[in-house]
Amino acid sequence: MLHVVHHPDYVTPAAPGGQFPWDKYGLVMDALTESGVAHRIHTPQPMPLARIAAVHDPDYVAEVAELRVPAHKARRIGFPVTERVARRARTTPGGTWLAARLALSHGYAANAAGGSHHALYDTGAGYCIFNDLAVAAHRLVEDGDAHRILIVDCDVHQGDGTASLLIDHAEFAIFSMHADKNFPARKARSTVDVALADDTGDAEYLDALGRHLPPLIDAFGPDLILYQAGVDPHADDRLGRLALSDAGLDARDRFVAEAAHRRGIPAASALGGGYGADRMAIARRHAATMIAMSGILSAD
């Protein structure tokens, strides 16, 4: 059984003049239904503001909650923070946290949103408001649900926000495999960074993943993996610079799942990036990630 976390608040009206694909979060659920795969939907609660402020600047958290994000921060995020957007910004970290809790019981669960890995301490950036991966990981450790969490980030963009928020904490390790010349221009320092040349295809990508990820898992010894499963390394992605095929993305996801399964480590995934005119094609790629991971890791 595939356990999926979803909330109606994940889908919000598009911001005027914005290019962020708000509708894909509903289309992903349509793609799962279309696939015929048995799945159970879990509804998250908004993350308490105090939990978010344990990771982000409390003043910035208040700016979002009170709908007074300054214009320069809104520009950096990529859209204005409206009431609906602010509500979504709290619900998404709650979804990643719930997916992780479910993974601890079922082997795997997916948040059908999230992966907001560019959000920094005192501002959002790159379509990210709060860093759901960092907030969820911090809460899991603080509550004693996990002790050592590895964040595996395979989005085409480096997870600079996640690295900057967690790198100095011994309970966390961050693996980021991304396009070297893509956003952000200024990279942060992850535990392991694998920077790939433009147009890297399936074979080279999977070879790099195989050489760099397993040694980190074995050296760090996590009891939980949070997987930022962006599908923007795909060759057709509007914001990617890599050249993975659908088969390459599937092999990537299966490799991560098998690496966790062989070591008895549960994993939860967050959606991450995926951009282009054909929203349904992107939604199907996200759904395929969930289906592949669940097929390997789910215990029920």
ZISUL-V404024 format. One record per backbone hydrogen bond with DSSP energy under -1.0 kcal/mol. NH is the residue of the N-H (numbers start at 1). CO is the residue of the C=O. Records with the same first field share a line. If there is no record, write none. Layout:
# ZISUL-V404024
NH->CO, CO
This chain:
# ZISUL-V404024
2->38
4->40
5->110
6->42
10->7
11->8
18->15
22->20
24->21
25->22
26->23
27->23
28->24
30->26
31->27
32->28
33->29
34->30
35->31
40->2
42->4
47->90
52->48
53->49
55->52
56->52
57->121
61->57
62->58
63->59
64->60
65->61
66->62
67->64
68->63
74->70
75->71
76->72
77->73
78->74
82->80
86->82
87->83
88->84
89->85
90->86
91->87
92->88
94->90
95->91
96->92
97->93
98->94
99->95
100->96
101->97
102->98
103->99
104->100
106->102
107->103
109->267
110->3
111->269
112->5
117->115
120->123
125->128
126->76
127->77
128->125
132->130
135->131
136->132
137->133
138->134
139->135
140->136
141->137
142->138
143->139
144->141
145->140
146->140
149->171
150->224
151->173
152->226
153->175
154->228
160->158
161->117
162->117
163->159
164->160
165->161
166->162
167->163
169->166
172->169
173->149
175->151
176->192
177->153
178->194
179->156
180->196
182->179
192->174
194->176
196->178
199->241
200->197
205->201
206->202
207->203
208->204
209->205
210->206
211->207
212->208
213->209
217->213
218->214
219->215
220->216
221->217
223->148
225->266
226->150
227->268
228->152
229->227, 270
231->273
234->231
235->244
237->234
238->275
243->200
244->233
249->245
250->246
251->247
252->248
253->249
254->250
255->251
256->252
257->253
258->254
259->255
260->256
261->257
262->258
264->261
265->260
267->107
268->225
269->109
270->227
271->113
272->114
279->277
282->278
283->279
284->280
285->281
286->282
287->283
288->284
289->285
290->286
291->287
292->288
293->289
294->290
295->291
297->293
298->294
299->106
